[in-house]
Amino acid sequence: MGRSNPADEAPAATGPAASTQHQREARNLIEQSRQLLDRMHPEDAEEAIELHAKIDAAIASDDQQALAQGIKALRELLFFVEGS
């Protein structure tokens, strides 16, 4: 067996503090995107609302991987929207 790929390993920051930090970041991103909803293209607004729901579900179920994916996707969407 070979060595594992570092990209496949869990991030270094784990545990309750990291979870709280991710949740805070997620809530800030959701609030930021809600403030931009009326300026978004309808398809982007729909995607943002779906991401809000996915992030909320990840927080409720304490699914850190889903939360990280949701944060990343919403961050990318906001970057695109704010750059338009």
C-alpha positions in Angstrom: 0.0 0.0 0.0 1.2 3.5 -0.8 1.0 6.6 1.2 -2.3 8.4 1.4 -2.8 11.6 -0.5 -2.8 14.6 1.9 -5.7 16.1 0.0 -7.8 13.0 1.1 -7.1 13.6 4.8 -9.3 15.6 7.1 -8.4 19.3 7.5 -6.1 20.1 10.4 -8.7 22.2 12.2 -11.3 19.9 13.6 -13.4 19.7 16.8 -15.9 22.0 18.4 -13.9 25.3 17.9 -13.5 24.6 14.1 -17.1 23.6 13.9 -18.2 26.8 15.6 -15.9 28.8 13.3 -17.4 27.1 10.2 -20.9 27.7 11.4 -20.2 31.4 12.0 -18.6 31.7 8.6 -21.6 30.0 7.0 -24.1 32.2 8.8 -22.2 35.3 7.7 -22.1 34.1 4.1 -25.9 33.4 4.2 -26.6 36.8 5.5 -24.4 38.4 2.9 -26.1 36.5 0.1 -29.6 37.3 1.4 -28.7 41.0 1.2 -27.8 40.5 -2.5 -30.7 38.3 -3.5 -32.7 41.1 -5.0 -29.8 42.1 -7.2 -29.0 38.5 -8.4 -30.1 37.0 -11.7 -33.1 34.7 -10.9 -31.0 31.5 -11.5 -28.3 32.7 -9.2 -30.8 33.7 -6.5 -32.4 30.2 -6.7 -28.9 28.6 -6.4 -28.2 30.8 -3.3 -31.4 29.8 -1.7 -30.7 26.1 -2.3 -27.2 26.6 -0.8 -28.7 28.3 2.3 -30.9 25.2 2.8 -28.0 22.8 2.3 -25.8 24.8 4.8 -28.6 25.0 7.3 -29.1 21.2 7.0 -25.4 20.6 7.4 -25.3 22.7 10.5 -28.4 20.9 12.0 -26.9 17.5 11.3 -23.3 18.5 12.3 -22.1 17.4 8.9 -18.8 19.2 8.7 -18.0 17.9 5.2 -21.3 19.1 3.8 -20.9 22.4 5.6 -17.5 23.0 4.1 -18.8 22.2 0.6 -21.7 24.5 1.1 -19.5 27.3 2.4 -17.2 26.9 -0.6 -20.0 26.9 -3.1 -21.7 29.9 -1.6 -18.4 31.8 -1.4 -17.8 31.1 -5.1 -21.3 32.2 -6.0 -21.0 35.4 -4.0 -17.6 36.1 -5.6 -19.2 35.7 -9.1 -22.3 37.8 -8.2 -20.3 40.6 -6.5 -17.9 40.7 -9.5 -20.7 41.1 -12.0 
